[in-house]
Amino acid sequence: MLNSHRKPIFNIYVGFYCLAVISPKICICSQFSVPSSYQFSKDPGAFPVATNGEPFPWQKLRLPKVVIPLHYDLFIHPNLTSLDFVASEKIEILVREATQFIILHSKDLDIMNATLQSEEDLRYKKPGKKLNVLSYPAHQQIALLVPEKLMTDLRYYVAIDFQAKLADGFEGFYKSRYRTLGGETRIIAVTDFEPTQARMAFPCFDEPSFKANFSIKIRRESRHIALSNMPKIKTTEVEGGLLEDHFGTTVKMSTYLVAYIVCDFNSVSGTTSSGVKVSIYASPEKWNQTHYALQSSLKLLDFYEKYFDISYPLPKLDLIAIPDFEPGAMENWGLITYRETSLLFDPQTSSASDKLWVTKVIAHELAHQWFGNLVTMEWWNDIWLNEGFANYMELVSVNATYPELQFDDCFLDVCFEVITRDSLNSSRPISKPAETPTEIQEMFDTVSYNKGACILNMLKDFVSEEKFQKGIIRYLKKFSYKNAKNDDLWGSLSNSCLEGDFTSGEVCYSDSMTSNTLAFLGENMEIKEMMTTWTLQKGIPLVVVKQDGHSLRLQQERFLKGVFKEDPEWRALQEGYLWHIPLTYSTSSSNATYRHILKSKTDTLDLPEKTSWVKFNMDSNGYYIVHYEGNGWDQLIAQLNQNHTLLRPKDRIGLIHDAFQLVSAGRLTLDKALDLTRYLRHETSSPALLKGLTYLELFYRLMDRRNISDVSDSLKHYLLQYFKPVIDTQSWSDEGSVWDRMLRSTFLKLACDLNHRPCIQKAAELFNQWMESGGKLNIPTDVLKIVCTVGAQRTAGWNYLLEQYERSVSGAEKNKILYALSTSKHQENLVKLIELGMEGEVIKTQDLAALLHAIARNPKGQQLAWNFVKENWNRLLKRFDLGSFAMRTIISGTTSHFSSKDELQEVKLFFESLKAQGLHLDIFQIVLETITKNIKWLEKNLPSLRTWLLANI
């Protein structure tokens, strides 16, 4: 699923105060197998109570392993008029240990009938024996009580008839609406099951290790089409003029990957070089926005088949744009579902960053067809094996297939984003126990997605791309159609021998790796030993470097923002943390890249020759922060000012990033970090220039929101003065490379936000021309959001934009317009937007979280958004699950920018009131720690910022 790392809906400005939510396996969870002696106890007090008052025969959240599913025969008939569905299923099960009950997951389903047949019953066509069904909603489970004990190693067939309403939200089997240009509202039925929502659509063994085959039949009206994981093999006409589509039997897979849709969409199709049919589906009026997705899907699927040396196992792959969809996308095997903005590309309204986003989301979901679908994590605490790998493969695949998009430079922000979270004490290990549905939902965050990807990239950089690729191919081949955990991955990466590498005697001589160890520059690197230090403990290391003549003294600590070394709690928070850090470094006297594994708290390295400076973490491939003690930072700043090109662009970006991170940890003074940015007037790398601007703009936004007017005015003057040469050279066009275009969008947006007169005049001129043309004038896509934002500051412009938003059929254009609308200085406009978001017609409910986030970033809307969340909490919970990405975005998006003690106390009291109601999320503590960090940053650095600006303007 593309979720926790997805693009902000409106590309809103996110700073150091803005929490990234987005927007785990030691064998922690027992397998809960039931010994044959354990049967239905006569003591009712030993069991939970079912809804009918009888004792429920199972106490655990996890299902027992005594019965496993082999095959589901599933029939579904949704009624898109009455908005409900009737269904039936026959599950073939295998009994591993004798039992008198079968436990399944079921949520909000009306079970009408359940029967059981043995293989003998089936052979002689005997009717099924009726089963007593007990329900225990607290665990989302039902128990089927069998009249006679089910015997070990025998197969049985469970038949269940059930019905339910199509769900209102975004989970299970739910309804989605879209409006045609003629104003007609049409309804489709769609599924979204990850992580634990298949049980909302059919009773099932809804855990990832219960893999099975699925045969699906869907009944529909002739005006609709039906789609599922596999191709349709036949259609029959049934009573009432209805049609019934039969789909091929799936490969063995987990329940969360099952998908089916009834809709009236159109498609465009193509075929890969290996013969896989790929189709892109969208609502009829958006069909013309599907062509880029088809082109990129064909290209990426071909790439993955070659890279993994494993054919895509299904005969077809459908990608479909869903009008109402909470995550960015979902990797259902053979039927991938997307938000419209994650799949559709309109050349008239989609910007360079929109194109990059669509490409990487498609790359992410296609990678899941191998990582996640073919090989699935054993339990949700290892979801990073799915999501971290899919994020990492975005980097590999997009670089290979679309080098012109220059995605390699974007990947740094994947790591920088999660460092914001991981440098807080409230972070978590990549692998963490998760049992309840809410806990499982919370695992879909930046730690699983981004940190997972970053440590994989770090390992690849250290062992070499070739060995890493061979290792993951081995992993995929060994565990195909099975489940895996952390240790399985490390074992495969440690021994990268493939089947074809073995000679007689089962010995592989393909490389120097032996056992579980890599020989590297005379050092033995034990993969599992090293990587468990990154997956089983939270946080990120700080490597402190001090040069002493020809020696480098190294020390590792836990890096914490908002907790300073002089704070009394600092030492206790350092206890027990030790990483095996694969270091890379270079010096002023050599172009060579040196490598070393830091396994201890301290170490010493000898330099081969005298050098004026040393730079660690080459190309920022390592997941660690570096601090240079003594005159280390001074030497690097001097080099940047003298000739910055002696350091590679990614190394310059890494220095900027680390410097400002160290300020937040109290390890580097703010004026030193700001001094480092003074070289940017000579910078020619767009990513490096944008990274430096990020922090300066960040400080301006903070001061503006806090109404610290003398500093915000000084920052405004400094930014316009210092970056004037860059701003003045930007054209209002879509010309240049991807990074040229993103640089243009960023600098022109900043200039207009700072009321730079030439920028405001040009944007207003374009907006007026656009209005006069009735929205038919094509404004360059990279400046469309800027033009709309300036236009939205006038009442007539704001009203026109809202009308245009309602008319637009381009998701990319709607996002730009909605962001512009959220920047209004009039609170009544902001209130109207929130009301429309809650109604869900003009502004879809799926966009409400991002809308509240954007309004909270508007100084005129920050208190409004927060008050709305407090006053409408129960209404929001009716629209989104507590642990959903949307709710986490709403919570963090409306609070984590706060930076005063009064605001901290107000948020703390609200969270305590929720906990008193039994509601708790990890995000509560993350937000409180983020606000505390913001307060401490201001207290420590505001005087320095004020002084530095006075000296440099």
CORPEVEN-V176203 format. One record per backbone hydrogen bond with DSSP energy under -0.5 kcal/mol. NH is the residue of the N-H (numbers start at 1). CO is the residue of the C=O. E is the energy in kcal/mol with one decimal. If there is no record, write none. Layout:
# CORPEVEN-V176203
nh=NH co=CO e=E
nh=NH co=CO e=E
This chain:
# CORPEVEN-V176203
nh=2 co=329 e=-2.0
nh=3 co=1 e=-0.8
nh=6 co=3 e=-2.6
nh=11 co=8 e=-1.6
nh=18 co=15 e=-1.3
nh=19 co=17 e=-0.7
nh=21 co=19 e=-0.8
nh=26 co=24 e=-0.5
nh=28 co=26 e=-2.3
nh=30 co=28 e=-0.5
nh=35 co=33 e=-0.6
nh=38 co=35 e=-2.4
nh=39 co=37 e=-1.0
nh=41 co=39 e=-0.5
nh=44 co=42 e=-1.0
nh=46 co=43 e=-1.8
nh=47 co=44 e=-1.5
nh=50 co=48 e=-0.5
nh=50 co=54 e=-3.4
nh=51 co=135 e=-2.1
nh=53 co=50 e=-2.0
nh=56 co=48 e=-3.4
nh=68 co=94 e=-2.4
nh=70 co=92 e=-3.4
nh=71 co=92 e=-1.3
nh=72 co=213 e=-2.6
nh=73 co=90 e=-2.4
nh=74 co=72 e=-0.7
nh=74 co=215 e=-3.2
nh=75 co=88 e=-3.0
nh=76 co=217 e=-2.4
nh=77 co=86 e=-2.6
nh=78 co=219 e=-0.6
nh=79 co=84 e=-3.4
nh=80 co=78 e=-0.6
nh=83 co=79 e=-1.4
nh=84 co=79 e=-1.1
nh=85 co=164 e=-2.7
nh=86 co=77 e=-1.9
nh=87 co=162 e=-2.7
nh=88 co=75 e=-2.0
nh=89 co=160 e=-2.1
nh=90 co=73 e=-1.9
nh=91 co=158 e=-3.1
nh=92 co=71 e=-3.1
nh=92 co=90 e=-0.6
nh=93 co=91 e=-0.6
nh=93 co=156 e=-2.8
nh=94 co=68 e=-2.7
nh=95 co=154 e=-2.4
nh=96 co=66 e=-3.6
nh=96 co=94 e=-0.6
nh=97 co=66 e=-1.3
nh=99 co=150 e=-1.4
nh=102 co=144 e=-1.8
nh=104 co=102 e=-0.5
nh=104 co=142 e=-2.5
nh=105 co=204 e=-3.2
nh=106 co=140 e=-1.9
nh=107 co=199 e=-2.4
nh=110 co=163 e=-3.0
nh=111 co=109 e=-0.9
nh=112 co=110 e=-0.7
nh=112 co=161 e=-2.5
nh=113 co=161 e=-1.4
nh=115 co=159 e=-2.5
nh=116 co=129 e=-1.9
nh=117 co=157 e=-2.3
nh=119 co=155 e=-0.9
nh=122 co=118 e=-2.2
nh=123 co=119 e=-2.3
nh=124 co=120 e=-2.4
nh=125 co=122 e=-0.9
nh=126 co=121 e=-3.1
nh=129 co=116 e=-3.0
nh=131 co=114 e=-3.1
nh=132 co=145 e=-1.3
nh=134 co=132 e=-0.5
nh=134 co=143 e=-2.6
nh=136 co=141 e=-3.1
nh=139 co=136 e=-1.5
nh=140 co=137 e=-1.0
nh=141 co=136 e=-1.7
nh=142 co=104 e=-2.6
nh=143 co=134 e=-2.5
nh=144 co=102 e=-2.9
nh=145 co=132 e=-2.8
nh=145 co=143 e=-0.7
nh=146 co=100 e=-1.9
nh=146 co=144 e=-0.6
nh=150 co=99 e=-3.3
nh=153 co=95 e=-3.4
nh=154 co=151 e=-1.5
nh=156 co=93 e=-1.9
nh=157 co=117 e=-2.9
nh=158 co=91 e=-2.7
nh=159 co=115 e=-2.4
nh=159 co=157 e=-0.6
nh=160 co=89 e=-2.5
nh=161 co=113 e=-2.5
nh=162 co=87 e=-2.5
nh=163 co=110 e=-1.5
nh=164 co=85 e=-2.1
nh=166 co=83 e=-2.1
nh=167 co=173 e=-2.6
nh=172 co=192 e=-2.2
nh=174 co=172 e=-0.7
nh=174 co=190 e=-2.8
nh=175 co=167 e=-1.8
nh=176 co=188 e=-2.4
nh=178 co=186 e=-2.1
nh=180 co=184 e=-2.6
nh=183 co=180 e=-2.1
nh=186 co=178 e=-3.2
nh=186 co=184 e=-0.5
nh=188 co=176 e=-2.8
nh=189 co=262 e=-2.4
nh=190 co=174 e=-2.8
nh=192 co=172 e=-1.8
nh=197 co=193 e=-3.1
nh=198 co=193 e=-0.7
nh=200 co=197 e=-1.5
nh=201 co=198 e=-2.1
nh=202 co=198 e=-2.0
nh=204 co=105 e=-1.9
nh=206 co=204 e=-1.4
nh=207 co=205 e=-1.8
nh=210 co=207 e=-1.8
nh=211 co=209 e=-1.7
nh=212 co=253 e=-2.4
nh=213 co=70 e=-2.1
nh=215 co=72 e=-3.0
nh=216 co=214 e=-0.5
nh=217 co=74 e=-2.6
nh=218 co=245 e=-2.3
nh=219 co=76 e=-2.5
nh=220 co=243 e=-2.9
nh=224 co=221 e=-1.5
nh=225 co=263 e=-3.3
nh=227 co=261 e=-2.4
nh=229 co=259 e=-0.8
nh=233 co=246 e=-3.3
nh=234 co=246 e=-1.4
nh=236 co=244 e=-2.4
nh=238 co=242 e=-2.9
nh=241 co=238 e=-0.9
nh=242 co=239 e=-0.9
nh=243 co=220 e=-2.8
nh=244 co=236 e=-2.9
nh=245 co=218 e=-2.9
nh=246 co=234 e=-3.0
nh=247 co=216 e=-2.5
nh=248 co=231 e=-2.4
nh=250 co=214 e=-2.5
nh=253 co=212 e=-2.8
nh=257 co=254 e=-1.5
nh=258 co=255 e=-1.8
nh=261 co=227 e=-2.3
nh=262 co=189 e=-2.5
nh=263 co=225 e=-2.2
nh=266 co=282 e=-2.3
nh=268 co=280 e=-1.6
nh=270 co=278 e=-2.3
nh=272 co=276 e=-2.4
nh=275 co=272 e=-1.8
nh=277 co=315 e=-1.8
nh=278 co=270 e=-3.1
nh=278 co=276 e=-0.5
nh=279 co=317 e=-2.2
nh=280 co=268 e=-2.6
nh=281 co=319 e=-2.9
nh=282 co=266 e=-2.2
nh=286 co=283 e=-2.5
nh=287 co=284 e=-1.0
nh=289 co=286 e=-2.1
nh=290 co=287 e=-1.7
nh=294 co=290 e=-1.7
nh=295 co=291 e=-2.3
nh=296 co=292 e=-2.6
nh=297 co=293 e=-2.4
nh=298 co=294 e=-2.4
nh=299 co=295 e=-1.7
nh=300 co=296 e=-2.7
nh=301 co=297 e=-2.7
nh=302 co=298 e=-1.8
nh=303 co=299 e=-1.8
nh=304 co=300 e=-2.6
nh=305 co=301 e=-2.1
nh=306 co=302 e=-1.6
nh=307 co=303 e=-2.9
nh=308 co=304 e=-2.8
nh=309 co=305 e=-0.7
nh=310 co=305 e=-0.7
nh=317 co=277 e=-2.6
nh=318 co=334 e=-2.2
nh=319 co=279 e=-2.6
nh=320 co=336 e=-2.6
nh=321 co=281 e=-2.3
nh=322 co=320 e=-0.6
nh=322 co=338 e=-3.2
nh=325 co=323 e=-0.5
nh=328 co=2 e=-2.5
nh=329 co=2 e=-1.3
nh=330 co=337 e=-2.8
nh=333 co=257 e=-0.6
nh=335 co=332 e=-1.4
nh=336 co=318 e=-2.7
nh=337 co=330 e=-1.8
nh=338 co=320 e=-2.3
nh=339 co=328 e=-2.4
nh=340 co=322 e=-0.7
nh=342 co=339 e=-1.3
nh=343 co=339 e=-0.5
nh=343 co=340 e=-1.1
nh=344 co=340 e=-2.7
nh=345 co=289 e=-2.5
nh=347 co=345 e=-0.6
nh=349 co=346 e=-1.6
nh=350 co=346 e=-3.2
nh=355 co=351 e=-2.1
nh=356 co=352 e=-2.2
nh=357 co=353 e=-2.3
nh=358 co=354 e=-2.6
nh=359 co=355 e=-2.2
nh=360 co=356 e=-2.4
nh=361 co=357 e=-2.3
nh=362 co=358 e=-2.2
nh=363 co=359 e=-2.4
nh=364 co=360 e=-2.3
nh=365 co=361 e=-2.5
nh=366 co=362 e=-2.4
nh=367 co=363 e=-1.9
nh=368 co=364 e=-1.3
nh=369 co=365 e=-0.6
nh=369 co=366 e=-1.0
nh=370 co=367 e=-1.6
nh=371 co=367 e=-2.7
nh=372 co=370 e=-1.2
nh=372 co=375 e=-2.4
nh=373 co=368 e=-2.3
nh=375 co=370 e=-2.1
nh=376 co=482 e=-2.1
nh=378 co=484 e=-2.4
nh=382 co=24 e=-1.1
nh=382 co=379 e=-2.1
nh=383 co=380 e=-1.7
nh=385 co=382 e=-2.1
nh=386 co=383 e=-1.3
nh=387 co=383 e=-2.6
nh=388 co=384 e=-1.7
nh=389 co=384 e=-1.0
nh=390 co=386 e=-1.9
nh=391 co=387 e=-2.4
nh=392 co=388 e=-2.3
nh=393 co=389 e=-3.0
nh=394 co=390 e=-1.2
nh=395 co=391 e=-1.0
nh=395 co=392 e=-0.5
nh=396 co=392 e=-1.5
nh=397 co=393 e=-2.9
nh=398 co=394 e=-2.5
nh=399 co=395 e=-1.6
nh=400 co=396 e=-1.5
nh=401 co=397 e=-2.6
nh=402 co=398 e=-2.6
nh=405 co=402 e=-2.0
nh=406 co=403 e=-1.6
nh=409 co=406 e=-0.9
nh=410 co=406 e=-0.6
nh=410 co=407 e=-0.6
nh=411 co=407 e=-1.5
nh=412 co=409 e=-0.6
nh=413 co=410 e=-1.2
nh=414 co=410 e=-0.7
nh=414 co=411 e=-0.8
nh=415 co=411 e=-1.2
nh=416 co=412 e=-2.5
nh=417 co=413 e=-2.2
nh=418 co=414 e=-1.2
nh=419 co=415 e=-1.8
nh=420 co=416 e=-1.1
nh=421 co=417 e=-0.7
nh=421 co=418 e=-0.6
nh=422 co=418 e=-3.2
nh=423 co=419 e=-1.8
nh=424 co=421 e=-1.6
nh=427 co=424 e=-1.6
nh=431 co=535 e=-2.5
nh=432 co=381 e=-0.8
nh=432 co=430 e=-0.6
nh=440 co=436 e=-2.6
nh=441 co=437 e=-2.4
nh=442 co=438 e=-2.0
nh=443 co=439 e=-0.6
nh=443 co=440 e=-1.2
nh=444 co=441 e=-1.7
nh=445 co=443 e=-1.8
nh=446 co=21 e=-1.2
nh=449 co=445 e=-2.4
nh=450 co=446 e=-1.4
nh=451 co=446 e=-2.0
nh=452 co=447 e=-1.3
nh=453 co=449 e=-1.6
nh=454 co=450 e=-2.6
nh=455 co=451 e=-2.6
nh=456 co=452 e=-1.4
nh=457 co=453 e=-2.3
nh=458 co=454 e=-2.2
nh=459 co=455 e=-2.1
nh=460 co=456 e=-2.7
nh=461 co=457 e=-2.3
nh=462 co=458 e=-1.5
nh=463 co=459 e=-2.7
nh=464 co=460 e=-1.7
nh=468 co=464 e=-2.1
nh=469 co=465 e=-2.5
nh=470 co=466 e=-2.2
nh=471 co=467 e=-2.1
nh=472 co=468 e=-2.2
nh=473 co=469 e=-2.0
nh=474 co=470 e=-2.1
nh=475 co=471 e=-2.2
nh=476 co=472 e=-2.4
nh=477 co=473 e=-2.5
nh=478 co=474 e=-2.6
nh=479 co=475 e=-1.9
nh=480 co=477 e=-0.7
nh=481 co=374 e=-2.5
nh=482 co=374 e=-0.7
nh=482 co=479 e=-2.2
nh=484 co=376 e=-2.3
nh=488 co=485 e=-1.0
nh=489 co=485 e=-1.4
nh=489 co=486 e=-0.7
nh=490 co=486 e=-2.1
nh=491 co=487 e=-2.4
nh=492 co=488 e=-1.8
nh=493 co=489 e=-2.4
nh=494 co=490 e=-1.9
nh=495 co=491 e=-1.5
nh=496 co=494 e=-0.6
nh=501 co=498 e=-1.9
nh=502 co=498 e=-0.5
nh=502 co=499 e=-1.2
nh=503 co=507 e=-2.3
nh=506 co=503 e=-1.2
nh=507 co=503 e=-0.7
nh=509 co=501 e=-0.8
nh=509 co=507 e=-0.5
nh=514 co=517 e=-1.4
nh=517 co=514 e=-2.6
nh=518 co=525 e=-2.5
nh=520 co=518 e=-0.5
nh=520 co=523 e=-3.3
nh=523 co=520 e=-3.0
nh=525 co=518 e=-3.1
nh=525 co=523 e=-0.7
nh=526 co=524 e=-0.7
nh=527 co=516 e=-0.9
nh=527 co=525 e=-0.8
nh=530 co=526 e=-2.6
nh=531 co=527 e=-3.2
nh=532 co=528 e=-2.2
nh=533 co=529 e=-0.5
nh=533 co=530 e=-1.0
nh=534 co=531 e=-1.3
nh=535 co=531 e=-1.4
nh=536 co=532 e=-2.3
nh=541 co=623 e=-0.5
nh=542 co=557 e=-2.9
nh=543 co=541 e=-0.5
nh=543 co=625 e=-3.2
nh=544 co=542 e=-0.7
nh=544 co=555 e=-3.3
nh=545 co=543 e=-0.5
nh=545 co=627 e=-3.1
nh=546 co=553 e=-2.0
nh=548 co=551 e=-3.2
nh=551 co=548 e=-1.7
nh=552 co=605 e=-2.9
nh=553 co=546 e=-2.9
nh=554 co=552 e=-0.6
nh=554 co=603 e=-3.4
nh=555 co=544 e=-1.6
nh=556 co=601 e=-2.6
nh=557 co=542 e=-2.2
nh=559 co=540 e=-2.7
nh=559 co=557 e=-0.5
nh=560 co=558 e=-0.5
nh=561 co=423 e=-2.4
nh=562 co=664 e=-2.4
nh=567 co=564 e=-2.0
nh=570 co=567 e=-1.3
nh=573 co=569 e=-1.8
nh=574 co=570 e=-0.6
nh=574 co=571 e=-1.1
nh=575 co=571 e=-0.7
nh=575 co=572 e=-0.7
nh=577 co=574 e=-1.4
nh=578 co=576 e=-0.5
nh=580 co=530 e=-0.5
nh=581 co=579 e=-0.8
nh=581 co=598 e=-2.4
nh=582 co=580 e=-0.6
nh=583 co=581 e=-1.3
nh=583 co=596 e=-3.1
nh=585 co=594 e=-2.1
nh=586 co=615 e=-2.3
nh=587 co=590 e=-0.6
nh=588 co=613 e=-1.9
nh=590 co=587 e=-1.1
nh=594 co=585 e=-3.2
nh=594 co=592 e=-0.6
nh=596 co=583 e=-2.0
nh=598 co=581 e=-2.7
nh=598 co=596 e=-0.6
nh=599 co=597 e=-0.9
nh=603 co=554 e=-2.0
nh=605 co=552 e=-2.6
nh=607 co=550 e=-4.0
nh=615 co=586 e=-2.8
nh=617 co=584 e=-2.9
nh=620 co=617 e=-2.0
nh=621 co=618 e=-1.7
nh=624 co=622 e=-1.2
nh=625 co=541 e=-2.3
nh=627 co=543 e=-2.5
nh=629 co=545 e=-2.8
nh=629 co=627 e=-0.7
nh=632 co=629 e=-1.7
nh=633 co=628 e=-0.8
nh=635 co=631 e=-2.3
nh=636 co=632 e=-1.8
nh=637 co=633 e=-2.7
nh=638 co=634 e=-2.4
nh=639 co=635 e=-2.0
nh=640 co=636 e=-2.3
nh=641 co=637 e=-2.1
nh=642 co=638 e=-2.2
nh=643 co=639 e=-3.1
nh=644 co=640 e=-0.7
nh=646 co=643 e=-1.6
nh=647 co=644 e=-1.6
nh=651 co=648 e=-0.6
nh=652 co=648 e=-2.1
nh=653 co=649 e=-2.2
nh=654 co=650 e=-2.3
nh=655 co=651 e=-2.0
nh=656 co=652 e=-2.1
nh=657 co=653 e=-2.6
nh=658 co=654 e=-2.9
nh=659 co=655 e=-2.3
nh=660 co=656 e=-1.7
nh=661 co=657 e=-1.9
nh=662 co=658 e=-2.6
nh=663 co=659 e=-1.3
nh=664 co=660 e=-1.4
nh=665 co=661 e=-0.9
nh=666 co=663 e=-1.4
nh=667 co=662 e=-2.6
nh=668 co=662 e=-1.0
nh=673 co=669 e=-1.8
nh=674 co=670 e=-2.8
nh=675 co=671 e=-2.3
nh=676 co=672 e=-1.6
nh=677 co=673 e=-0.9
nh=677 co=674 e=-0.6
nh=678 co=675 e=-1.5
nh=679 co=676 e=-1.1
nh=680 co=677 e=-1.8
nh=681 co=678 e=-0.9
nh=682 co=679 e=-2.5
nh=683 co=680 e=-1.1
nh=686 co=684 e=-0.6
nh=689 co=685 e=-2.5
nh=690 co=686 e=-2.7
nh=691 co=687 e=-1.9
nh=692 co=688 e=-2.1
nh=693 co=689 e=-2.1
nh=694 co=690 e=-2.0
nh=695 co=691 e=-1.1
nh=696 co=692 e=-1.4
nh=697 co=693 e=-3.1
nh=698 co=694 e=-2.0
nh=699 co=695 e=-1.9
nh=700 co=696 e=-1.6
nh=701 co=697 e=-2.5
nh=702 co=698 e=-2.1
nh=703 co=699 e=-2.4
nh=704 co=700 e=-2.6
nh=705 co=701 e=-2.4
nh=706 co=702 e=-2.2
nh=707 co=703 e=-0.6
nh=707 co=704 e=-0.6
nh=708 co=703 e=-2.4
nh=709 co=707 e=-1.5
nh=711 co=708 e=-0.5
nh=712 co=708 e=-2.3
nh=713 co=709 e=-2.6
nh=714 co=710 e=-1.7
nh=715 co=711 e=-2.8
nh=716 co=712 e=-2.4
nh=717 co=713 e=-2.3
nh=718 co=714 e=-2.7
nh=719 co=715 e=-3.0
nh=720 co=716 e=-2.1
nh=721 co=717 e=-2.1
nh=722 co=718 e=-3.5
nh=723 co=719 e=-2.1
nh=724 co=721 e=-0.7
nh=727 co=723 e=-2.7
nh=728 co=724 e=-3.0
nh=729 co=725 e=-0.8
nh=729 co=726 e=-0.5
nh=730 co=727 e=-1.4
nh=733 co=731 e=-1.5
nh=738 co=404 e=-0.6
nh=741 co=737 e=-2.5
nh=742 co=738 e=-2.3
nh=743 co=739 e=-2.2
nh=744 co=740 e=-2.1
nh=745 co=741 e=-2.4
nh=746 co=742 e=-2.2
nh=747 co=743 e=-2.6
nh=748 co=744 e=-2.5
nh=749 co=745 e=-1.8
nh=750 co=746 e=-2.2
nh=751 co=747 e=-2.5
nh=752 co=748 e=-2.3
nh=753 co=749 e=-2.5
nh=754 co=750 e=-1.9
nh=755 co=752 e=-1.8
nh=756 co=751 e=-2.8
nh=757 co=755 e=-0.6
nh=759 co=756 e=-0.7
nh=760 co=756 e=-2.4
nh=761 co=757 e=-2.7
nh=762 co=758 e=-2.1
nh=763 co=759 e=-2.5
nh=764 co=760 e=-2.6
nh=765 co=761 e=-2.2
nh=766 co=762 e=-2.3
nh=767 co=763 e=-2.4
nh=768 co=764 e=-2.5
nh=769 co=765 e=-2.0
nh=770 co=766 e=-2.2
nh=771 co=767 e=-2.7
nh=772 co=768 e=-2.6
nh=773 co=769 e=-1.4
nh=774 co=771 e=-1.8
nh=775 co=770 e=-2.7
nh=776 co=773 e=-0.7
nh=779 co=777 e=-1.0
nh=783 co=780 e=-1.6
nh=784 co=780 e=-0.7
nh=784 co=781 e=-0.6
nh=787 co=783 e=-2.6
nh=788 co=784 e=-2.5
nh=789 co=785 e=-2.3
nh=790 co=786 e=-2.1
nh=791 co=787 e=-2.3
nh=792 co=788 e=-2.1
nh=793 co=790 e=-1.3
nh=794 co=791 e=-1.3
nh=798 co=794 e=-2.8
nh=799 co=795 e=-2.4
nh=800 co=796 e=-2.2
nh=801 co=797 e=-2.4
nh=802 co=798 e=-2.0
nh=803 co=799 e=-1.8
nh=804 co=800 e=-2.6
nh=805 co=801 e=-2.7
nh=806 co=802 e=-1.8
nh=807 co=803 e=-1.6
nh=808 co=804 e=-2.0
nh=811 co=809 e=-0.6
nh=814 co=810 e=-2.5
nh=815 co=811 e=-2.3
nh=816 co=812 e=-1.6
nh=817 co=813 e=-2.4
nh=818 co=814 e=-2.9
nh=819 co=815 e=-2.2
nh=820 co=816 e=-2.0
nh=821 co=817 e=-2.7
nh=822 co=818 e=-1.8
nh=823 co=819 e=-0.5
nh=823 co=820 e=-1.4
nh=824 co=821 e=-1.3
nh=827 co=825 e=-0.6
nh=829 co=826 e=-0.9
nh=830 co=826 e=-1.4
nh=831 co=827 e=-2.7
nh=832 co=828 e=-1.8
nh=833 co=829 e=-1.9
nh=834 co=830 e=-2.0
nh=835 co=831 e=-2.4
nh=836 co=832 e=-2.4
nh=837 co=833 e=-2.3
nh=838 co=834 e=-2.1
nh=839 co=835 e=-2.1
nh=840 co=836 e=-2.0
nh=841 co=836 e=-0.5
nh=843 co=836 e=-0.6
nh=844 co=842 e=-0.6
nh=847 co=844 e=-1.9
nh=848 co=845 e=-1.7
nh=851 co=847 e=-2.1
nh=852 co=848 e=-2.7
nh=853 co=849 e=-2.0
nh=854 co=850 e=-2.4
nh=855 co=851 e=-2.7
nh=856 co=852 e=-2.3
nh=857 co=853 e=-0.9
nh=857 co=854 e=-0.7
nh=858 co=855 e=-1.2
nh=859 co=857 e=-0.6
nh=861 co=858 e=-3.0
nh=862 co=858 e=-1.5
nh=865 co=861 e=-2.8
nh=866 co=862 e=-1.6
nh=867 co=863 e=-2.7
nh=868 co=864 e=-2.1
nh=869 co=865 e=-2.0
nh=870 co=866 e=-2.1
nh=871 co=867 e=-2.5
nh=872 co=868 e=-1.7
nh=873 co=870 e=-0.7
nh=876 co=872 e=-2.3
nh=877 co=873 e=-2.1
nh=878 co=874 e=-0.9
nh=879 co=875 e=-0.6
nh=879 co=876 e=-1.2
nh=880 co=876 e=-2.1
nh=884 co=881 e=-1.3
nh=888 co=884 e=-2.2
nh=889 co=885 e=-2.4
nh=890 co=886 e=-2.5
nh=891 co=887 e=-2.5
nh=892 co=888 e=-2.5
nh=893 co=889 e=-3.0
nh=894 co=890 e=-1.2
nh=895 co=892 e=-1.0
nh=896 co=892 e=-2.5
nh=898 co=895 e=-2.3
nh=904 co=900 e=-2.2
nh=905 co=901 e=-2.3
nh=906 co=902 e=-2.1
nh=907 co=903 e=-2.4
nh=908 co=904 e=-2.5
nh=909 co=905 e=-2.3
nh=910 co=906 e=-1.8
nh=911 co=907 e=-2.5
nh=912 co=908 e=-2.3
nh=913 co=909 e=-1.8
nh=914 co=910 e=-1.6
nh=915 co=911 e=-2.5
nh=916 co=912 e=-2.0
nh=917 co=913 e=-0.6
nh=917 co=914 e=-1.0
nh=918 co=915 e=-2.0
nh=919 co=914 e=-2.4
nh=920 co=918 e=-0.6
nh=924 co=921 e=-1.3
nh=925 co=921 e=-0.6
nh=925 co=922 e=-0.5
nh=926 co=922 e=-1.7
nh=927 co=923 e=-2.6
nh=928 co=924 e=-2.2
nh=929 co=925 e=-2.4
nh=930 co=926 e=-2.2
nh=931 co=927 e=-2.7
nh=932 co=928 e=-2.2
nh=933 co=929 e=-2.2
nh=934 co=930 e=-2.3
nh=935 co=931 e=-2.4
nh=936 co=932 e=-2.3
nh=937 co=933 e=-2.4
nh=938 co=934 e=-2.2
nh=939 co=935 e=-2.4
nh=940 co=936 e=-2.1
nh=941 co=937 e=-2.6
nh=942 co=938 e=-2.3
nh=945 co=941 e=-2.6
nh=946 co=942 e=-2.4
nh=947 co=943 e=-2.4
nh=948 co=944 e=-2.8
nh=949 co=945 e=-2.1
nh=950 co=946 e=-1.8
nh=951 co=947 e=-1.6
nh=952 co=948 e=-1.1
nh=953 co=949 e=-1.1
